[in-house]
Amino acid sequence: MKLFARAPGKVNLSLFVGLRRPDGRHELITLIESVSLADELELLTRVALDDEVVCPGVAEPNIVSRALAGLRDRGWDASRVQVTIRKHVPIAAGMGGGSADAAAALRMAARLAPIGESALAELAAELGSDVPSQLTPGLVLATGAGDEVELRAPLAAHAFVIVPLPHRLSTASVYAEADRLGAGDNELEFAARLPDLWSSLGPGHRLPERLLVNDLEPAAMSLCPDIGPALAAVREAGADHAFVSGSGPTVAGLYWMSPRGDPRARAEAAAAALAPRYPGACCAVPVPRDFGFPLFV
């Protein structure tokens, strides 16, 4: 038996960082959007002693291996599987590619053999702060350590230019640098972000500029100075807003519907203009909730 699924990368339209929690994670308020730049996963059942994950460029064991092991620990009794991952989302680049792969593997596992929703949610939270938000692709408001998630209605029409950089940043190192720079120190300001974000969300709304903020951006730039010129290049390419995706170093440009044209056409033109300087620059668009739904093939 064979299953296929897509694992969409994500951008953080808003990412507000609070204090460090006793478990070592941080309190977060983040608006996460799944985009069309996606990895591809193929799951094949087989007769073998162990599950296997094949992902060129990513050493075993990876997060999908941990997802499968966690499923087995919770009584998931499907046949042994081989999961092959074809990477398109940049690695260690702030777009949640590994988390998306784990979430897609969990969706595939649930299609293959029964596993309770509460068990899936619990395992997703254990695997990482971005995994719960990607169990169902779309626009997601996440709080807590990223494990308390709520799907939201789509915003006004928009598109992105995605600009990968030839660097990798570990999420842990970026958070450590953010702590050093004082991110999350203002508890009152952090607490005010959630009601402000709530009031700004709605079907067809545009997110106001004051909420298009990534508290990790200064830390990512401190560790990877090449981010600065990339942000400037994206702004010069006509983006309505340029930002670092997640913990970086990937840079994204946001394009709303405008008298200057359709957002996707504008983002595609920007990608073409940026590609000579930034290979891999591409257009990405928000995806619907069924984008990553597993299919039998």
RATABEL-V294511 format. One record per residue. D_CENTER is the distance of its C-alpha to the mean C-alpha in Angstrom with 2 decimals. Layout:
BEGIN
d_center: (D_CENTER	D_CENTER)
END
This chain:
BEGIN
d_center: (28.80	25.68	22.35	19.71	16.13	13.22	9.68	7.60	4.81	3.04	5.37	7.09	10.48	12.09	11.65	15.01	16.01	19.09	21.42	20.93	21.65	24.32	21.85	20.48	17.16	16.90	17.21	14.27	14.16	10.92	10.25	6.80	7.22	6.53	8.43	11.22	10.37	10.12	11.62	14.79	16.19	19.89	21.52	25.27	27.59	30.40	33.31	32.38	32.48	28.81	25.36	23.94	20.64	21.06	18.41	20.13	19.04	17.50	20.26	21.10	20.42	16.65	14.23	15.29	18.83	18.31	16.94	20.12	22.32	21.10	21.91	25.33	26.01	25.55	28.06	26.08	29.01	27.87	29.39	27.95	25.16	23.91	20.27	19.81	16.46	16.56	13.89	12.92	9.45	10.73	11.27	10.92	9.70	6.94	4.27	3.57	6.36	8.68	7.12	6.68	10.20	11.48	10.66	12.30	15.10	15.75	16.10	18.44	20.33	21.04	22.42	24.57	26.18	26.12	23.91	23.87	21.00	21.66	21.54	18.17	16.78	18.59	17.41	13.69	14.32	16.34	13.86	11.36	10.10	6.49	8.40	10.50	8.23	7.29	11.00	11.74	9.57	10.43	10.68	10.43	12.27	11.71	14.58	16.42	14.41	11.33	13.31	15.18	13.38	14.97	14.27	15.57	17.56	16.39	17.19	19.75	19.37	17.15	15.48	13.76	15.02	12.62	14.62	13.89	16.32	18.39	17.36	15.16	14.41	14.11	12.20	15.61	17.55	15.62	16.10	19.67	20.29	19.00	21.48	24.14	23.67	24.00	20.65	21.03	24.81	25.59	25.29	26.92	24.59	21.52	23.26	24.00	20.43	19.71	22.82	22.31	18.84	20.34	23.23	21.26	19.20	21.01	21.26	21.57	21.18	20.03	18.23	20.86	20.57	21.20	17.89	15.79	15.61	13.45	15.69	14.23	15.22	18.85	18.14	15.97	18.83	21.38	20.15	19.49	22.04	21.18	18.33	21.16	22.83	19.64	18.98	22.67	22.57	19.86	22.00	25.02	23.44	23.67	20.25	20.74	18.20	16.68	14.05	12.01	8.23	7.40	10.05	10.87	12.89	11.28	12.95	12.43	15.27	15.46	18.46	20.14	23.16	26.05	29.70	28.51	27.00	24.37	20.81	19.86	23.11	22.60	19.16	20.75	23.70	21.69	19.92	23.43	24.83	22.28	22.19	25.53	24.36	20.70	20.66	17.60	17.08	16.20	15.78	12.86	13.33	11.82	12.38	14.57	14.17	16.22	14.24	13.24	16.62	18.51	21.75	24.90	26.17)
END
